Amino acid sequence: MTQLMQMPDSSPVNALDNTSLTCGELLVQWLEYYGVETVFGIPGVHTVELYRGLPNTNIRHVTPRHEQGAGFMADGYYRASGKIGVCFIITGPGMTNIMTAMAQALADSIPMLVISSVNKVKDTGSGEGHLHELHDQQGMVSKVALTSKTIWQPESLPKVIAEAFALFNGARPGPVHIQLPIDIITADASHVDKPPTKTHTETLTLSQVTRPLPNPTQLDLIVQSLKTAKNPVILYGGGCVDVDHDAQRLAELIDAPTFLTINAKGLLPPSHPLSLGSNQSLDAGRAVITEADWVLAIGTELGETDYDVFFNGGFKINGTLVRIDCDAQQLQRPFIADIAVLSDAQMAISGLCSRLKGQAFDHQALSRVNEAKQALLNNATPDFAGQNALLKLIRDEVEDVIFVGDSTQPVYSGNLGLEALATRKWFNSSTGFGTLGYGLPAAIGAMIGSNLPVVSLMGDGGIQFTIAELICAAELELPLIILLWNNQGYGEIRRYMEEGGLPLIGVNIKTPNFEPLAAGFGAGYRRITDKQQLLDALKTDINGKQPFIYEVDEADDFLKEMGKTMTYFS
């Protein structure tokens, strides 16, 4: 048989004796040392040698069906668990495929380590047409990463890995890319520093780079400025996702209406009397912020996908703006801060709580919050109410459930109207980069990372971007629930075109028959038409060993009936 493709030269590995260690083998040792538990990857001829050492570690390997799926899985894995997701990706097409997922992670400050191959040292950038060759792979990927590094010799591997985890732990996080020429992956690294033994893991924890502590003088300045405020407001962002009870305590000490971005949902309990949820893009929520004479924004970039989701340019801050963030540049964009504090969110919030302890403020926050809540409820549409009632039913029925969403109508409604019971329980791709196809693979990653029940919120259009990952969930026997919102195409874009008087081109796409499609991928299927049917199905399926597609038609009457009982902040 004629060999159509020549396999990469693996002679450096064959030449090593039994005492030798390849750079690829050393790499996975260092990953395990830094606490990596899971790698998402699709082996290719340029990356197979990264897998040689995996059986000698406790690192789990998960095989998605597309490199974009690998990136989304690593993203969801981190958001649900707080653990770093790692991807093994081939040169060239593998890297172009994962870049969309990296861009979403960069926009939402999600750490992710992408490790790829690149052509041999002598061939990198040669332009000679080698397999998977890109003109400048590192330059291309660096645009969707915090940094992109090439390991040109085995000796630099420990340092480059350490730099990656320093960024994850000590700065505003995001994806990091490390590439190794294929002949460096197989090069002898037996002389290179090995990870310390397991008895040194405590030392590792103590020596990790951490985010900056707040300047005490600046915290004093914040407290001083607060003393003249009459109607303050707090804006908590995704950078506060791991802040403890002090976030709630600070709101109570200041006596301020408090908003949570989409990625900060759950930081305050739903029924907290000072919480206005994630409604800063709605008129009633905006009025509270616009009228505030003092605004404290912590761990939020103040971007439009949290504060201007209808893209009408109506979000304004008129009062004194106090910002706390771990990213120095973000402190002055898109709004210039009057007081800017470069700090870890937890440390700054704890410091403010200590300074405010014993001080009594009465800013009449409760009346402002209640007035805004009533206005929000009065303006809720039947569609909005029905979708949120459906989501709340699932949230209250399935203990510890995590919702992972795509860009689809129930996600948009839930972003505003659904309150999470804890942080890391609600996230989706409508924020930041706003890509389609995220919800299914990210939900798989979330379930792997958290070992908790997960519901993926997908539209009939968006799921077609990454439907192949359904078989990955089936292969792993994950009882993932995919709540499939069917509005016969790209419903949200269709609505936007109708309102703008545009011709409906490209939005009324053919929708698959999802029942046989699910069966073909090894998943179950249910057409949900009744509230009790949904409850009964969840009791059975959430503890099973296969994923299920629950298809819901947006026009179903049972949603309208459920919507009549929907309430905010519960």
N, C-alpha and C positions, 0 to 999 in steps of 0.2 A: 504494500500500500504506500502510495506517495505521501510523504509528510508535507502538508501544506504550510505549516507554521513551525518555525524552528523555536524550540524552547530556549529560554534564557540560559546562558552558560552557568552551570552550578559547580564548576570544577573547584572553586575555593573551598566549598563545603566538603567535597569528596576528598580533598587533600588533607583535611584536618584529622588528627588522630582522636582517640576516644577521650583524651584529656582536654581537648580544645573546646572553646566556647565561641559561637558566632555572635556577631553584634546583634542580630535578631533575637537570639536566645537571651542575651544580657538585657535587651530592651524589656522583655516581658517580666524579667526578674525585678527590674526597677519599677515597672508599673505596679506589680503586686506590692512592693514595698510602700508605695505611695497610696495604697488602699484601694486600687482599682479592683473591682469585682466582676465587671462585665465588659466584654468587647463585642461591638456590632460590626460585622464585616462580611464581605463576599470574597473568598480567596480567588486570586488570579495568578497568572504565570509570573507576574512581577512581585507578588506579595507572599507566595506560599512559604518562603523561608522565615517570614514573621511568625508562622504557626509552629515551627519546629519545637520551640520551647514551651508552648502553652500547656501540654500535658503535665509538665513538671511544676505547674502552679495551680492555685485554686481559682484561677480566672475562668469565668464562664464565657463561652462563645455563642453568639446568636447570629443566625444567618438571615438577614432580610432578603427581599427579592429585587431590590434596587438600591443603589447607593444613597439616593435621596431618602429612602426609607430608613437607612442606617442612621443618617444624621437626625432625622425626626425622632427616631427611637431613643437616641442618646439624649436629645433635648427633653423629651417627656420623662425619661429615666431620672434625669437630674431634678426636674421641676417637682416630681412627686416624692423623691427620696432625699434630695440634697447630696447625692453621690455623683461623682464625675463619671460621665459616659465617655467611652473611648471607641473610636472607629478605625478599622484597618481598611484602607482604600487603595486600589490600584492606581498606577500612573495614568495620566491622560483622561480617558472618558470617565473613569471612576471619580476623579476630582471635579470634572465639570458637572457630573451628576449631583454631587453632594453640596455644591456651592449654594444652592437655594436654601437648603437646611441650615448651612452655616450663616447665611445672611439673616435668616429668621432668628437664630440664636444670638447673633451680634446685636440685632435691633432690640432684643428683649433682655440683654445682659445675662445670657445663659452660658455657663462654662461648658466646654466640650473639647476633648483632645482628639484631633484628627491626625492619624499617622499614615503616611502614604509612602509608596515607593516613588522613585524617579529614575530616569535612564542612567546607565553606568556613568561613572565620573567622566570618562573621556568622551561620552556621547551627549551629555546633558547640554542642551542649547546648541547642538551642532547643526541642526537644520538638515540633517541627512536622511530624514524619513524613517527613523527607527520606530519600532512598534510602540504605540501609545505616546509618541513624542509630542510635546507641546513646545511652542516657541519659548515661553518663559512661565513654567508652571508655578514657581514660587511667587513671581510678580503678580500673576493672575489671582492666586488664592489669597495673597496678602490683603486684597481689597475687601475680603469678607471675614477677616480674622484679626484678632488683636496683634498677632505677629505670626510670621512664617519663617521657620528656620530649616536649614539644610545641614545634616550631619555628614561632613565630608571625610571624617576619620573616626574610628570607634572611640578614641580617647575623649571626644567631646560629648559623647552620649549622656553620661550622668549629669553634666552641667546643663545641657539643653533641657533635659527632663525636669531638673530642679527649677529652671527658669519658668517653665510652663506652670508648674504648681505654685510658684511664687505669685504669678499673675492671677491664678484662680483665687488664691487666699488673701492677697494683699492689695488688690486693685478692683476697679469695676470689672466684673468678669465678662467673659465672652469666649468664643472658640479660639483655639490655638492650633496651628498646623506645624507638624514636623515631618520632613521628608528625608528619606534615605535612598541614595543610589543603590541599585540592585546588587552591585558588587560590594558595597559597604555592608549591606544586610548580611551577606555571607562571609564577610571578612573576619579573621581571627580577633577576638576581643578577650582572650584569656588573661591578658596583661592589664586590662582596664579595671578600675575600681568596681567592686561588687557591692550590692546593697548590704548594710549592716544586718546582723542576725535579728531574728524576731524579738529578742530581748531588748532591742533598741527602739522599738516602735514608740514607746513613751517619750523617748528623747526626740524622735521625729516630730511628735505632736507639739512638744514644748518649743521646738526650734523653728516651726513653720512661720513663714512671713504672715503678718496680720495687717489688717487695714489700720489707718492712722487713728490715734486717739484724739479727742477734741481738745482744742486749746482752752484751758479753764477760763481765761480772760474773755474769750468769745462767748462762752456759755453764760458768764456773768452779764455780758452785754445784752444777750437775748432776754434774760430775766429782767434787766433794767428797762428794755424797750417794751416789754409786755405790760409793765405797770401803768403805762399811759393808754393802753388799748381798751376800747369799749366793746368791740364786737369781733374778737379774733376767730380764726378758722384754722383747722389743721388738715393738711393733705398728706396722707401716707401713701407711699409707692411700693413697688415690688422689692426695692432695696431693704424693706423692713420685714420681709417675709419670715425671717427667723428671730425677730425681736420678741422677747417674752412679754409677760403681763404688764411690763412698764409702759407699753404703747397705750393700753387702755387707761392706765393710771395717769399718764401725762394728760390725756384728753380731759379726764375728770379734774385734775389739779388746775388746769387752765380754764376749765368750763367753756369748752369751744365745740361748735359743730364740727364733725370729723368726717372726711371723705376718704374712701379707699380706692385706689386704682384697681383695675381688673386683676392684676397679679398680686395685689395686697388683700384680696377678699379673704375674710375669716380672721383678720387681725383683731377686729372687735366682733363680739357676738352679734347675731342678727337683731336681737331685741334691745341692744344697748341704747339707752335714751339719747345719747349724743351722736349716734351714727346716722349718716345720710347715705351710706352705701357707696355705690359707684355711679352716682347720678349727677356728676359735675358737668355733663354735656347737655342735660335737660334744663329748661328755663328755670324751674323752681330751684334746682341745685345751683345753677349759675348765679342766681340772684343773691344767694347767701354769700357766695365768694366775692361777687362784684361789690357788695355793700360792706364787706369786711374791711376794717381799717388796719388789720394785722394778720398776715398769712404765714403760717409755718409749714414749709414743704420739706418733707424728709424722704430721701431715697426715691425720688420721682423725677423724671426728666421733663415733666410738664408737657409731654408730647400730645399731638392731636388725636392719636388713637385711644387716648384715655380722657382727654378734656375737650375734644371737639369732634366727636365721632360722626356728626352729621356734616362736618366740613363746611360750616357756614361762617367761620371766623369770629364767632361770638364770645369766645372765652377771654375774659379780661381779669387782671389783677390790679386793683387801684390802691390798695393799702400797702403798708410797709411789708416787704417780702423778706422773710428769713428762710434761708435754704441750708440744709445739711445733706451732704452727699460725699461718697468716697471718691468721686471723679472731679478733679479740680476744674476741668473745662466745663462740665455740665452745670457747675454752680452759676454760670453766667449765660446760659442759653436754655430756652429761647427768651427767658425773662431775666433781666439783670437783678441780682439780689442786693438788697440794702445791707444785709448781714449774711455773709457766706462762711460756712464752717466746713472745712474738709475733715471728714470723720466717718468712722464706722457708725452705723445707725444705732445699734444697741448701746454703745458706749455714750453717745451723745444724749440719747433719750434717758438713760439711767442717770447721767449727770444732771440733766434738767430736773428730773424728778427729785433728786437729792436737794437741789437748790430751792425747789418750790414747796418742799414739805413744810407744812405748818402755815403756809400762806393761804389766805382765803380770797378767791376771786368769785364774783357774781356777775357774769356777763350775760345773764338772761338767755343762755344758750338753749335751754329746753324749749322755751316758747318759739324761738326761731326754727329749731329743728321740727317741732310739731306742725308749725305752719307750712313748712316746706314739704313735709311728709303728706299732709292732706292735699296739697296742690299736686304732688306727684300722683297720688291715687286718683284724683279727679280727672287727670289727663291720660290715664292708662287706656289704651285701645283694647277692644275685645281680643284681637290676635295676640297682642302683647300679654294680656292676662292669661289666655289659654296656654300659651307656651310656657310661661313661668309657673303656672299651676302644675303642669306636667312635670317640669323639672323639680319642683318642690316635693311632689309626690314621691319621686324616685329618691331624692335626697333623704327624706324622712323614713322611707321604707328600708333602704339599704344602708346599714351601718358603715360608717367610715368611707362612703363612696367617693370616688374622685371623678370629676367631669373633665374630659379632655375634648376640646372642641376644634372644629375647623372654622372656616368663614361661612356660616350658614345662619338662617333666620333665628332659630331658637338660641343660638349662641349670642347673637346681637341682643335679643331680648333678655337673656340671662345675665349678660354683662351689666345690664342696668338693674334688673329686678330681682335676681336671685342672690340671696345672701349665703355665703359658705359658712359651715359650722367650724371650720379651722382653716389655717393657711395651707397651701399646697393641695387644695381640694378642687380648685377651679382654675383652669388656664386654657388658652386657645391661641390660634394663629391670627385672630382678627387684629391683634395689637402689632405694633412695629411694622415688620416687613409685609405682613398680611397675605401670606401665601395660601393657596388651596392645596388640599391633599394631606395636610398635616395631621388631622384628627385621628386617623386610624393607626398609622405607625407610632405616633407619639403616645397613644393610649397603650399600645403594646409595651413600649418602653416604660411607661408609668406603672403598669401592672408588674413587670419584671422587677423594677426597682423597689416598689413599695409592698408587694404581696398583699395588696388590698383590692377590693372590688372596684372596677373602672367601667365607666360608661363613656363611649366615644360618640360625640355629636357630629354627625356628618350629613351633608346634603346629597341628593341624588346626582348632582353634577360634580361636586368636589370629591366624592368617594371614587369616581372613575379615574382620578389622577393616580391613586395609590392602591387600588382594589387588590392588586397582587399580594399585598402584605397580609391579606386575610388568611392566606394559607400558612403564613408564618405563625399566626396566632393559633391556628388549628394544629399545626405541627408541635407547638409547645403546650397544647392542651390547656390554653388559657380560657377561662369562662368570661371572656370579654363581651360586653353588651354594646352593640353598635346601634344606637338610636338613629335611624335613617329618616331624615325629613325629606319627603318627596313632594316637590312642587313643580315637577315635570320640566326640569332644565335649570337654568341659572336664574332662579326666581327673583333674587334681590336685584340683579343687574337688569332683568326684564322690567321690574317696577321702576327702576331709575330711568330707563329709556322711555318708558311710557310717560312718566311725569315730565320728561324733557321734550316730548314730542318727537322722539327719534324713531326711525324704522327698527322693528324688532328683528334684527339680523344676528344670527349666531347664538341666540339665547334659548330658543325652543328646541333644544337638542333631544334626540331620541333617548329615552330612559330604559335601561335594561330591565328584564324580568329578573328580579333579585332572588326569587325563590330557587329556581334551578341554578342560578349563579352561585348562591351560597352553598348549595349542596355540592357543586363541583369543587369548591374550595375546602370542603370538609367542615362547613359551618352549619348551624341550625338557622331556621327562618321562622318568623312569626309576623303576621299582619295584625297590627294592634288597632282595634276599633272600639275598645271599651276600657274604662278605668279599672274595673275589677279583673278583667283579663290580663291587664298589664301587671297588677299586683300578684296575681297567681303565677304568672310566667316568671317574674323576678325571683320569687321564692324557690322555684325549681332550677332556673338556669344559672343564677349567680354562684351556685356551689357546684356546677357541673364541670365537665372536662372538655368543652368545646365552645368556641365563640358563637354568638347568636346575632343575627340581624333582626332588629325590630323595626319594621317599616311603618311609618305613620304618614298619612296623607294630610297635608295642611288644611284641607277643606272639611275634615271630619267634624261632625256635630259634637262628639263627645268632648273635644277640646274647648268648644264654645261653652259647654255646660260647666266644665271644670273651671273655666276662667271667671265665672260668676262668683266664685268663692275666693278668688286670689286676693291676697293682701300683701302689702309691702312689709319688709322688715320683720319677718317671722321665720 
